[in-house]
Amino acid sequence: MIKQEIEAELSSLLERFENVKTLHGQRAAVRNGHLPEREVLIAAGPVAVDKRGRRSLCVESLFRHAQRLRRERLRMARQRYARQQIERVTHIQSEMREFDGMLGRQPLSG
């Protein structure tokens, strides 16, 4: 099961960078045989894993791409959090105005 997940993850990575070429026209990420079998300890016990290897001809560009994706996700998460906080404050303010109106008080300015 783990072997299949690793294989699927590697296949999707290779597919994503299928059209990326080096300056010499070679593919940037290619398969490169198998790594030696090793044991991985999981909750069910030790499992032997024979992971297929990959060779990246331009690791730096792949790394930079991953960093950009992480930064973009973080930026989007921060924006989402800020919007949620603004909505929360706006909702609380409207509830306070409504409550003040029920009590016949003047709403607080601000």
C-alpha positions in Angstrom: 0.0 0.0 0.0 2.8 2.4 0.9 4.7 1.4 -2.2 1.6 2.3 -4.3 1.3 5.7 -2.6 4.9 6.5 -3.2 4.6 5.4 -6.8 1.5 7.6 -7.3 3.2 10.6 -5.7 6.3 10.2 -7.9 4.2 9.7 -11.0 2.3 12.9 -10.3 5.5 14.8 -9.7 7.0 13.6 -12.9 3.8 14.4 -14.8 3.8 18.0 -13.4 7.4 18.6 -14.6 7.1 16.6 -17.8 7.5 19.6 -20.1 10.2 21.3 -18.0 13.6 21.1 -19.8 17.1 21.9 -18.9 19.2 24.4 -20.9 20.5 21.4 -22.8 17.0 20.3 -23.8 16.8 17.3 -21.4 13.9 16.6 -19.2 14.4 18.2 -15.8 13.0 15.3 -13.7 13.3 11.6 -14.8 13.2 8.2 -13.2 16.5 6.7 -12.2 16.1 3.1 -11.2 15.3 1.9 -7.7 16.6 2.9 -4.3 17.7 0.1 -2.0 14.9 -1.7 -0.1 14.6 -0.4 3.5 12.2 -1.0 6.4 9.8 1.7 7.5 8.1 1.5 10.8 4.3 2.2 10.7 1.5 1.7 13.2 0.9 -1.8 11.9 4.6 -2.7 12.2 7.7 -2.7 10.0 7.2 -2.7 6.3 9.8 -3.3 3.6 9.8 -0.4 1.1 11.4 -0.5 -2.4 11.2 3.1 -3.5 11.8 3.9 -7.1 14.4 6.7 -7.4 14.3 9.8 -9.4 17.1 12.1 -10.7 16.4 15.8 -11.0 18.6 17.6 -13.4 17.6 21.0 -12.2 16.8 20.4 -8.5 17.2 24.1 -7.7 14.4 25.1 -10.1 12.1 22.5 -8.6 13.0 23.6 -5.1 12.3 27.3 -6.1 8.9 26.3 -7.6 8.0 24.4 -4.4 9.0 27.5 -2.3 6.8 29.8 -4.5 3.9 27.4 -4.1 4.3 27.4 -0.3 4.6 31.2 -0.2 1.5 31.6 -2.3 -0.5 29.2 -0.1 0.7 31.0 3.0 -0.3 34.4 1.5 -3.7 33.1 0.6 -4.2 31.6 4.1 -3.3 34.9 5.7 -5.7 36.7 3.5 -8.4 34.2 4.3 -7.8 34.6 8.0 -7.9 38.4 7.8 -11.2 38.3 5.9 -12.6 35.9 8.5 -11.5 38.2 11.3 -13.0 41.3 9.6 -16.3 39.4 9.1 -16.3 38.3 12.7 -15.8 41.9 14.0 -18.4 43.2 11.6 -20.9 40.6 12.8 -20.2 41.4 16.5 -20.6 45.1 15.8 -24.0 44.6 14.1 -25.2 42.4 17.0 -24.1 45.1 19.5 -26.0 47.7 17.5 -29.1 45.5 17.4 -28.9 44.8 21.1 -28.4 48.6 21.9 -31.5 49.3 19.7 -33.5 46.8 21.7 -32.5 48.5 24.9 -33.3 51.9 23.5 -29.7 53.1 23.8 -27.7 55.2 21.4 -25.2 52.9 19.6 -21.6 53.5 20.5 -19.7 55.5 17.8 -16.8 53.8 16.1 
